[in-house]
Amino acid sequence: MIRWISRLSASIINPYRSLPSSVYILFLARIINRMGDFANFFLTLYLTRYLGFSEKQTGLVLSLVGISMMAGALMGGRLTDLAGRKKIMLTLQSLAALSVMICGFVPDRPLVAWLLLVFTFFNGAVRPINTALLTDLTSQEQRSAAFSLLYLGINIGVSAGPILAGFLFNHYRQWIFWGDGITTITTILLILFFIREPETSKIRVEQNEEHDNSSTLKALWNRPILAWYALITVFASFIYSQNSFTLPLQILKIFGDKGPRFFGIIMSFNAVVVIVLTPLLNHLCRRKRPLTRIALGYIFYGLGFGLLMFQIPHGFWFLISTLLWTTGEILDATNSGVFVSNHCPVNHRGRFNSLFLITRGGGRALAPLVSGFVLEYLGYSWMWGFCLVLGFFLAGSLKYLNKEDIRRKTS
């Protein structure tokens, strides 16, 4: 039994051992950066409780935050394919740190909402550059492990961050913003001193990644599997985004003043589940294609959020729900980047990744608008029921896309 456990552990860990050293630096940077990602987690509660926004107003602000992120991703993706990844990344992260630090000096004023739009813009611009840089540094065989490792880094940071943020939320609100800024600056220093700018001549070009000199939209049009997947990610993001809008509102409604603290526990539990299950799921699904894994993730999205149709006022019920939708999150997050990276031209890596960030941002922007309307006129059960049905529909759509992808490669 001990030998079997030892062999299983080795097989789970082995894919992470042969990655380039720069990937481990990015892993450490993700941990630090997300440990201080306080503002995003508590934005809904912050707007409603301290700034006095209604559900509709909060939904509008969150939609604007999503649009801001999409605009930033569009700019970042364009810049990263025209200039050096590292220089652009450091500049944009510095601007993000500055904008969130200013929020700490005006913590209870409506100006915070506008400053967070600026922060989200620069934060969104960094993301496609991050993904393009990771793709440059790895081969197709390494990418599943690399994306999985960085996703682990995010959640190792998140496992501690929300609990601390829950304390700061009630006692030292300005440190929600200052802490976010300080950890961003620490990340900047790590990348500045320990990661080299990839040389264009040494960037890996593999199957399905050859140069395409057409425009980004035409390059995407020539890859219909990717185009359809882009559309599907809008609705998948819509479901997932309920964890930052409908879920905290329901928790606040049920648990009252204890709501912010319990929501922090839920988010930390989400991160712990990711840390425990990500290597295991990566191992169990190692022979499955990325689209098959993502489709399974959408089923777990539907089941996890669908459970909340039954409004049971007990913390354990929310933990079960979180376990299920987090499993879906793992399968989606660790395989989406792999699938996109393995199908996009090397000279469009930044722009393609920004495009998929935009589609996900579209889902995030749409979620609070639609959810705010549904909650006001129909209630929570209808919202969660819609997520259940949509999750299963998207899973079926991806299975069809996967068959088409196999057919195109074998024909």
CORBEL-V355753 format. One record per residue. N is the residue number from 1. RES is the residue in three letters. PHI is phi in radians with two decimals (NA if undefined). OMEGA is omega in radians with two decimals (none if undefined). Layout:
BEGIN
n=N res=RES phi=PHI omega=OMEGA
n=N res=RES phi=PHI omega=OMEGA
END
This chain:
BEGIN
n=1 res=MET phi=NA omega=-3.14
n=2 res=ILE phi=-1.10 omega=3.12
n=3 res=ARG phi=-1.11 omega=-3.13
n=4 res=TRP phi=-1.10 omega=3.12
n=5 res=ILE phi=-1.09 omega=-3.14
n=6 res=SER phi=-1.11 omega=3.13
n=7 res=ARG phi=-1.15 omega=3.13
n=8 res=LEU phi=-1.10 omega=3.13
n=9 res=SER phi=-1.07 omega=-3.14
n=10 res=ALA phi=-1.12 omega=-3.12
n=11 res=SER phi=-1.20 omega=3.11
n=12 res=ILE phi=-1.30 omega=-3.05
n=13 res=ILE phi=-1.45 omega=-3.03
n=14 res=ASN phi=-0.89 omega=-3.12
n=15 res=PRO phi=-1.04 omega=-3.10
n=16 res=TYR phi=-1.50 omega=-3.01
n=17 res=ARG phi=-1.42 omega=-3.00
n=18 res=SER phi=-1.79 omega=-3.12
n=19 res=LEU phi=-1.42 omega=3.09
n=20 res=PRO phi=-1.05 omega=-3.09
n=21 res=SER phi=-1.05 omega=3.14
n=22 res=SER phi=-1.09 omega=3.11
n=23 res=VAL phi=-1.14 omega=3.12
n=24 res=TYR phi=-1.20 omega=3.07
n=25 res=ILE phi=-1.17 omega=3.08
n=26 res=LEU phi=-1.07 omega=3.09
n=27 res=PHE phi=-1.06 omega=3.12
n=28 res=LEU phi=-1.10 omega=3.13
n=29 res=ALA phi=-1.10 omega=3.12
n=30 res=ARG phi=-1.12 omega=3.14
n=31 res=ILE phi=-1.02 omega=-3.08
n=32 res=ILE phi=-1.14 omega=-3.10
n=33 res=ASN phi=-1.09 omega=-3.09
n=34 res=ARG phi=-1.38 omega=3.04
n=35 res=MET phi=-1.11 omega=3.14
n=36 res=GLY phi=-1.83 omega=-3.11
n=37 res=ASP phi=-1.45 omega=-3.03
n=38 res=PHE phi=-1.38 omega=-2.96
n=39 res=ALA phi=-1.06 omega=-3.08
n=40 res=ASN phi=-1.14 omega=-3.08
n=41 res=PHE phi=-1.15 omega=-3.02
n=42 res=PHE phi=-1.89 omega=-3.07
n=43 res=LEU phi=-1.11 omega=-3.14
n=44 res=THR phi=-1.03 omega=-3.14
n=45 res=LEU phi=-1.16 omega=-3.13
n=46 res=TYR phi=-1.11 omega=-3.10
n=47 res=LEU phi=-1.16 omega=-3.08
n=48 res=THR phi=-1.37 omega=-3.02
n=49 res=ARG phi=-1.50 omega=-3.02
n=50 res=TYR phi=-1.75 omega=3.10
n=51 res=LEU phi=-1.74 omega=3.03
n=52 res=GLY phi=1.26 omega=3.13
n=53 res=PHE phi=-1.30 omega=3.03
n=54 res=SER phi=-1.35 omega=3.12
n=55 res=GLU phi=-1.07 omega=3.13
n=56 res=LYS phi=-1.14 omega=3.14
n=57 res=GLN phi=-1.13 omega=3.10
n=58 res=THR phi=-1.10 omega=3.10
n=59 res=GLY phi=-1.05 omega=3.12
n=60 res=LEU phi=-1.13 omega=3.14
n=61 res=VAL phi=-1.09 omega=-3.13
n=62 res=LEU phi=-1.14 omega=3.07
n=63 res=SER phi=-1.15 omega=3.09
n=64 res=LEU phi=-1.13 omega=3.07
n=65 res=VAL phi=-1.08 omega=3.10
n=66 res=GLY phi=-1.11 omega=3.12
n=67 res=ILE phi=-1.14 omega=3.11
n=68 res=SER phi=-1.08 omega=3.10
n=69 res=MET phi=-1.08 omega=3.14
n=70 res=MET phi=-1.12 omega=3.12
n=71 res=ALA phi=-1.10 omega=3.10
n=72 res=GLY phi=-1.11 omega=3.13
n=73 res=ALA phi=-1.09 omega=3.11
n=74 res=LEU phi=-1.08 omega=3.13
n=75 res=MET phi=-1.15 omega=-3.12
n=76 res=GLY phi=-1.08 omega=3.13
n=77 res=GLY phi=-1.11 omega=3.11
n=78 res=ARG phi=-1.16 omega=-3.11
n=79 res=LEU phi=-1.15 omega=-3.05
n=80 res=THR phi=-1.22 omega=3.08
n=81 res=ASP phi=-1.55 omega=-3.13
n=82 res=LEU phi=-1.92 omega=-3.08
n=83 res=ALA phi=-2.40 omega=-3.11
n=84 res=GLY phi=-1.11 omega=-3.11
n=85 res=ARG phi=-1.04 omega=-3.00
n=86 res=LYS phi=-1.13 omega=-3.10
n=87 res=LYS phi=-1.07 omega=-3.13
n=88 res=ILE phi=-1.13 omega=-3.13
n=89 res=MET phi=-1.05 omega=-3.10
n=90 res=LEU phi=-1.14 omega=3.12
n=91 res=THR phi=-1.11 omega=-3.10
n=92 res=LEU phi=-1.19 omega=3.11
n=93 res=GLN phi=-1.16 omega=3.10
n=94 res=SER phi=-1.11 omega=3.12
n=95 res=LEU phi=-1.16 omega=3.08
n=96 res=ALA phi=-1.12 omega=3.13
n=97 res=ALA phi=-1.07 omega=-3.13
n=98 res=LEU phi=-1.10 omega=-3.08
n=99 res=SER phi=-1.17 omega=-3.14
n=100 res=VAL phi=-1.34 omega=3.09
n=101 res=MET phi=-1.13 omega=3.13
n=102 res=ILE phi=-1.07 omega=3.14
n=103 res=CYS phi=-0.99 omega=-3.12
n=104 res=GLY phi=-1.12 omega=3.14
n=105 res=PHE phi=-1.55 omega=3.10
n=106 res=VAL phi=-2.35 omega=-2.91
n=107 res=PRO phi=-1.13 omega=-3.06
n=108 res=ASP phi=-2.04 omega=3.12
n=109 res=ARG phi=-1.95 omega=3.12
n=110 res=PRO phi=-1.01 omega=3.10
n=111 res=LEU phi=-0.99 omega=3.14
n=112 res=VAL phi=-0.98 omega=-3.12
n=113 res=ALA phi=-1.04 omega=-3.14
n=114 res=TRP phi=-1.24 omega=3.11
n=115 res=LEU phi=-1.13 omega=3.12
n=116 res=LEU phi=-1.20 omega=3.03
n=117 res=LEU phi=-1.13 omega=3.10
n=118 res=VAL phi=-1.15 omega=3.11
n=119 res=PHE phi=-1.00 omega=-3.12
n=120 res=THR phi=-1.15 omega=3.11
n=121 res=PHE phi=-1.04 omega=-3.12
n=122 res=PHE phi=-1.24 omega=3.08
n=123 res=ASN phi=-1.10 omega=3.11
n=124 res=GLY phi=-1.13 omega=-3.14
n=125 res=ALA phi=-1.16 omega=-3.12
n=126 res=VAL phi=-1.27 omega=-2.96
n=127 res=ARG phi=-1.09 omega=3.12
n=128 res=PRO phi=-1.12 omega=3.11
n=129 res=ILE phi=-1.20 omega=3.08
n=130 res=ASN phi=-0.99 omega=-3.11
n=131 res=THR phi=-1.18 omega=3.11
n=132 res=ALA phi=-1.11 omega=3.12
n=133 res=LEU phi=-1.11 omega=3.11
n=134 res=LEU phi=-1.09 omega=3.11
n=135 res=THR phi=-1.14 omega=3.10
n=136 res=ASP phi=-1.04 omega=-3.01
n=137 res=LEU phi=-1.49 omega=-3.02
n=138 res=THR phi=-2.27 omega=3.01
n=139 res=SER phi=-1.61 omega=3.12
n=140 res=GLN phi=-1.03 omega=-3.12
n=141 res=GLU phi=-1.20 omega=-3.09
n=142 res=GLN phi=-1.56 omega=-2.94
n=143 res=ARG phi=-1.18 omega=3.12
n=144 res=SER phi=-1.04 omega=3.12
n=145 res=ALA phi=-1.20 omega=-3.10
n=146 res=ALA phi=-1.15 omega=3.13
n=147 res=PHE phi=-1.12 omega=3.11
n=148 res=SER phi=-1.11 omega=-3.12
n=149 res=LEU phi=-1.13 omega=3.13
n=150 res=LEU phi=-1.17 omega=3.06
n=151 res=TYR phi=-1.15 omega=3.04
n=152 res=LEU phi=-1.06 omega=3.13
n=153 res=GLY phi=-1.02 omega=3.10
n=154 res=ILE phi=-0.97 omega=-3.01
n=155 res=ASN phi=-1.46 omega=2.97
n=156 res=ILE phi=-1.11 omega=3.08
n=157 res=GLY phi=-1.15 omega=-3.10
n=158 res=VAL phi=-1.18 omega=-3.11
n=159 res=SER phi=-1.09 omega=3.13
n=160 res=ALA phi=-1.76 omega=-3.01
n=161 res=GLY phi=-1.00 omega=-3.06
n=162 res=PRO phi=-1.10 omega=3.11
n=163 res=ILE phi=-1.13 omega=3.08
n=164 res=LEU phi=-1.11 omega=3.14
n=165 res=ALA phi=-1.12 omega=3.10
n=166 res=GLY phi=-1.07 omega=3.07
n=167 res=PHE phi=-1.21 omega=-3.13
n=168 res=LEU phi=-1.09 omega=-3.10
n=169 res=PHE phi=-0.98 omega=-3.08
n=170 res=ASN phi=-1.57 omega=-2.98
n=171 res=HIS phi=-2.16 omega=-3.05
n=172 res=TYR phi=-2.38 omega=-2.97
n=173 res=ARG phi=-1.04 omega=-3.09
n=174 res=GLN phi=-1.10 omega=-3.12
n=175 res=TRP phi=-1.33 omega=2.98
n=176 res=ILE phi=-1.03 omega=-3.11
n=177 res=PHE phi=-1.48 omega=-3.13
n=178 res=TRP phi=-1.14 omega=3.11
n=179 res=GLY phi=-1.10 omega=3.09
n=180 res=ASP phi=-1.05 omega=-3.12
n=181 res=GLY phi=-1.17 omega=-3.12
n=182 res=ILE phi=-1.12 omega=3.13
n=183 res=THR phi=-1.19 omega=3.07
n=184 res=THR phi=-1.13 omega=3.11
n=185 res=ILE phi=-1.10 omega=3.10
n=186 res=THR phi=-1.06 omega=3.09
n=187 res=THR phi=-1.07 omega=3.12
n=188 res=ILE phi=-1.01 omega=-3.12
n=189 res=LEU phi=-1.14 omega=3.11
n=190 res=LEU phi=-1.06 omega=-3.12
n=191 res=ILE phi=-1.19 omega=-3.12
n=192 res=LEU phi=-1.05 omega=-2.99
n=193 res=PHE phi=-1.67 omega=-2.97
n=194 res=PHE phi=-2.10 omega=3.11
n=195 res=ILE phi=-2.13 omega=3.12
n=196 res=ARG phi=-1.55 omega=3.05
n=197 res=GLU phi=-1.15 omega=3.11
n=198 res=PRO phi=-1.07 omega=3.09
n=199 res=GLU phi=-1.36 omega=-3.09
n=200 res=THR phi=-0.94 omega=-3.09
n=201 res=SER phi=-1.20 omega=-3.08
n=202 res=LYS phi=-1.83 omega=3.11
n=203 res=ILE phi=-1.19 omega=-3.05
n=204 res=ARG phi=-1.22 omega=3.04
n=205 res=VAL phi=-2.18 omega=-3.05
n=206 res=GLU phi=-2.14 omega=-3.10
n=207 res=GLN phi=-0.99 omega=-3.11
n=208 res=ASN phi=1.26 omega=-3.08
n=209 res=GLU phi=-2.08 omega=-3.11
n=210 res=GLU phi=-1.11 omega=3.13
n=211 res=HIS phi=-0.99 omega=3.05
n=212 res=ASP phi=-2.34 omega=-3.04
n=213 res=ASN phi=-1.48 omega=3.10
n=214 res=SER phi=-1.38 omega=3.12
n=215 res=SER phi=-1.16 omega=-3.10
n=216 res=THR phi=-1.07 omega=-3.11
n=217 res=LEU phi=-1.15 omega=3.12
n=218 res=LYS phi=-1.20 omega=3.10
n=219 res=ALA phi=-1.09 omega=3.10
n=220 res=LEU phi=-1.22 omega=3.13
n=221 res=TRP phi=-1.06 omega=3.11
n=222 res=ASN phi=-1.30 omega=3.10
n=223 res=ARG phi=-2.19 omega=-3.00
n=224 res=PRO phi=-1.04 omega=3.11
n=225 res=ILE phi=-1.08 omega=3.11
n=226 res=LEU phi=-1.15 omega=-3.12
n=227 res=ALA phi=-1.09 omega=3.11
n=228 res=TRP phi=-1.17 omega=3.11
n=229 res=TYR phi=-1.11 omega=3.10
n=230 res=ALA phi=-1.02 omega=3.12
n=231 res=LEU phi=-1.13 omega=-3.12
n=232 res=ILE phi=-1.11 omega=-3.11
n=233 res=THR phi=-1.13 omega=3.07
n=234 res=VAL phi=-1.02 omega=-3.07
n=235 res=PHE phi=-1.34 omega=3.05
n=236 res=ALA phi=-1.13 omega=3.10
n=237 res=SER phi=-1.16 omega=3.07
n=238 res=PHE phi=-1.01 omega=3.13
n=239 res=ILE phi=-1.13 omega=-3.05
n=240 res=TYR phi=-1.09 omega=-3.09
n=241 res=SER phi=-1.18 omega=3.07
n=242 res=GLN phi=-1.12 omega=-3.14
n=243 res=ASN phi=-1.27 omega=3.11
n=244 res=SER phi=-1.99 omega=3.11
n=245 res=PHE phi=-2.27 omega=-3.08
n=246 res=THR phi=-1.14 omega=-3.11
n=247 res=LEU phi=-1.08 omega=3.13
n=248 res=PRO phi=-1.12 omega=3.10
n=249 res=LEU phi=-1.16 omega=3.12
n=250 res=GLN phi=-1.18 omega=3.10
n=251 res=ILE phi=-1.10 omega=3.11
n=252 res=LEU phi=-1.11 omega=-3.14
n=253 res=LYS phi=-1.17 omega=-3.07
n=254 res=ILE phi=-1.41 omega=-2.98
n=255 res=PHE phi=-1.82 omega=3.05
n=256 res=GLY phi=1.07 omega=-3.09
n=257 res=ASP phi=-1.11 omega=3.11
n=258 res=LYS phi=-1.42 omega=-3.08
n=259 res=GLY phi=-1.02 omega=-3.12
n=260 res=PRO phi=-0.99 omega=-3.14
n=261 res=ARG phi=-1.14 omega=-3.13
n=262 res=PHE phi=-1.19 omega=3.09
n=263 res=PHE phi=-1.11 omega=3.05
n=264 res=GLY phi=-1.06 omega=3.10
n=265 res=ILE phi=-1.13 omega=3.12
n=266 res=ILE phi=-1.05 omega=-3.12
n=267 res=MET phi=-1.17 omega=3.09
n=268 res=SER phi=-1.23 omega=3.06
n=269 res=PHE phi=-1.09 omega=3.06
n=270 res=ASN phi=-0.97 omega=-3.12
n=271 res=ALA phi=-1.19 omega=3.12
n=272 res=VAL phi=-1.12 omega=3.10
n=273 res=VAL phi=-1.06 omega=3.11
n=274 res=VAL phi=-1.05 omega=-3.11
n=275 res=ILE phi=-1.06 omega=-3.10
n=276 res=VAL phi=-1.31 omega=-2.98
n=277 res=LEU phi=-1.57 omega=-3.06
n=278 res=THR phi=-1.00 omega=3.13
n=279 res=PRO phi=-1.07 omega=-3.11
n=280 res=LEU phi=-1.18 omega=3.13
n=281 res=LEU phi=-1.14 omega=3.10
n=282 res=ASN phi=-1.07 omega=3.12
n=283 res=HIS phi=-1.26 omega=-3.09
n=284 res=LEU phi=-1.13 omega=-3.08
n=285 res=CYS phi=-1.78 omega=-3.01
n=286 res=ARG phi=-1.07 omega=-3.12
n=287 res=ARG phi=-1.65 omega=-3.14
n=288 res=LYS phi=-1.64 omega=3.11
n=289 res=ARG phi=-1.24 omega=-3.10
n=290 res=PRO phi=-0.93 omega=-3.11
n=291 res=LEU phi=-1.16 omega=3.10
n=292 res=THR phi=-1.15 omega=3.12
n=293 res=ARG phi=-1.13 omega=-3.12
n=294 res=ILE phi=-1.14 omega=3.11
n=295 res=ALA phi=-1.04 omega=3.08
n=296 res=LEU phi=-1.11 omega=3.09
n=297 res=GLY phi=-1.08 omega=3.14
n=298 res=TYR phi=-1.15 omega=3.08
n=299 res=ILE phi=-1.11 omega=3.11
n=300 res=PHE phi=-1.18 omega=3.02
n=301 res=TYR phi=-0.99 omega=-3.10
n=302 res=GLY phi=-1.04 omega=-3.12
n=303 res=LEU phi=-1.16 omega=-3.08
n=304 res=GLY phi=-1.12 omega=3.14
n=305 res=PHE phi=-1.33 omega=3.13
n=306 res=GLY phi=-1.08 omega=3.11
n=307 res=LEU phi=-0.98 omega=-3.05
n=308 res=LEU phi=-1.31 omega=2.97
n=309 res=MET phi=-1.00 omega=3.11
n=310 res=PHE phi=-1.55 omega=-2.98
n=311 res=GLN phi=-1.37 omega=3.14
n=312 res=ILE phi=-1.56 omega=-3.04
n=313 res=PRO phi=-1.41 omega=-3.13
n=314 res=HIS phi=-2.37 omega=-3.09
n=315 res=GLY phi=-1.00 omega=-3.09
n=316 res=PHE phi=-1.11 omega=3.13
n=317 res=TRP phi=-1.11 omega=3.10
n=318 res=PHE phi=-1.21 omega=3.10
n=319 res=LEU phi=-1.19 omega=3.08
n=320 res=ILE phi=-1.09 omega=3.10
n=321 res=SER phi=-1.00 omega=-3.12
n=322 res=THR phi=-1.10 omega=3.09
n=323 res=LEU phi=-1.02 omega=-3.10
n=324 res=LEU phi=-1.25 omega=-3.10
n=325 res=TRP phi=-1.24 omega=3.05
n=326 res=THR phi=-1.21 omega=3.05
n=327 res=THR phi=-1.03 omega=3.07
n=328 res=GLY phi=-1.12 omega=3.12
n=329 res=GLU phi=-1.05 omega=-3.13
n=330 res=ILE phi=-1.05 omega=-3.09
n=331 res=LEU phi=-1.14 omega=3.12
n=332 res=ASP phi=-1.27 omega=-3.00
n=333 res=ALA phi=-1.16 omega=-3.07
n=334 res=THR phi=-1.46 omega=-3.08
n=335 res=ASN phi=-2.08 omega=-3.13
n=336 res=SER phi=-1.10 omega=3.14
n=337 res=GLY phi=-1.08 omega=3.11
n=338 res=VAL phi=-1.11 omega=-3.11
n=339 res=PHE phi=-1.08 omega=-3.13
n=340 res=VAL phi=-1.14 omega=-3.10
n=341 res=SER phi=-1.08 omega=-3.11
n=342 res=ASN phi=-1.37 omega=-3.12
n=343 res=HIS phi=-2.12 omega=-3.07
n=344 res=CYS phi=-1.91 omega=3.13
n=345 res=PRO phi=-1.10 omega=-3.07
n=346 res=VAL phi=-1.07 omega=-3.12
n=347 res=ASN phi=-1.49 omega=3.09
n=348 res=HIS phi=-2.11 omega=-3.04
n=349 res=ARG phi=-1.01 omega=3.14
n=350 res=GLY phi=-1.12 omega=-3.08
n=351 res=ARG phi=-1.20 omega=3.10
n=352 res=PHE phi=-1.13 omega=3.13
n=353 res=ASN phi=-1.16 omega=3.08
n=354 res=SER phi=-1.17 omega=3.12
n=355 res=LEU phi=-1.08 omega=-3.14
n=356 res=PHE phi=-1.30 omega=2.99
n=357 res=LEU phi=-1.16 omega=3.12
n=358 res=ILE phi=-1.17 omega=3.13
n=359 res=THR phi=-1.11 omega=3.09
n=360 res=ARG phi=-1.20 omega=3.06
n=361 res=GLY phi=-1.10 omega=3.08
n=362 res=GLY phi=-1.07 omega=3.08
n=363 res=GLY phi=-1.12 omega=3.12
n=364 res=ARG phi=-1.17 omega=3.13
n=365 res=ALA phi=-1.25 omega=-3.12
n=366 res=LEU phi=-1.27 omega=-3.02
n=367 res=ALA phi=-0.98 omega=-3.10
n=368 res=PRO phi=-1.16 omega=3.11
n=369 res=LEU phi=-1.15 omega=-3.14
n=370 res=VAL phi=-1.16 omega=-3.09
n=371 res=SER phi=-1.14 omega=3.12
n=372 res=GLY phi=-1.05 omega=3.10
n=373 res=PHE phi=-1.15 omega=-3.11
n=374 res=VAL phi=-1.10 omega=-3.12
n=375 res=LEU phi=-1.12 omega=-3.10
n=376 res=GLU phi=-1.24 omega=-3.01
n=377 res=TYR phi=-1.84 omega=-3.08
n=378 res=LEU phi=-2.14 omega=3.10
n=379 res=GLY phi=1.87 omega=-3.04
n=380 res=TYR phi=-1.15 omega=-3.07
n=381 res=SER phi=-1.05 omega=3.12
n=382 res=TRP phi=-1.14 omega=-3.13
n=383 res=MET phi=-1.10 omega=-3.13
n=384 res=TRP phi=-1.22 omega=3.09
n=385 res=GLY phi=-1.12 omega=3.09
n=386 res=PHE phi=-1.09 omega=3.11
n=387 res=CYS phi=-1.10 omega=3.12
n=388 res=LEU phi=-1.06 omega=-3.11
n=389 res=VAL phi=-1.14 omega=-3.11
n=390 res=LEU phi=-1.12 omega=3.13
n=391 res=GLY phi=-1.04 omega=-3.13
n=392 res=PHE phi=-1.21 omega=3.11
n=393 res=PHE phi=-1.12 omega=3.14
n=394 res=LEU phi=-1.15 omega=3.11
n=395 res=ALA phi=-1.08 omega=3.10
n=396 res=GLY phi=-1.11 omega=3.12
n=397 res=SER phi=-1.11 omega=3.14
n=398 res=LEU phi=-1.20 omega=3.10
n=399 res=LYS phi=-1.10 omega=3.07
n=400 res=TYR phi=-1.14 omega=3.12
n=401 res=LEU phi=-1.06 omega=-3.14
n=402 res=ASN phi=-1.09 omega=3.10
n=403 res=LYS phi=-1.08 omega=3.11
n=404 res=GLU phi=-1.12 omega=3.12
n=405 res=ASP phi=-1.12 omega=3.10
n=406 res=ILE phi=-1.13 omega=-3.13
n=407 res=ARG phi=-1.08 omega=-3.12
n=408 res=ARG phi=-1.15 omega=-3.12
n=409 res=LYS phi=-1.33 omega=-3.11
n=410 res=THR phi=-1.65 omega=-3.11
n=411 res=SER phi=-1.47 omega=none
END
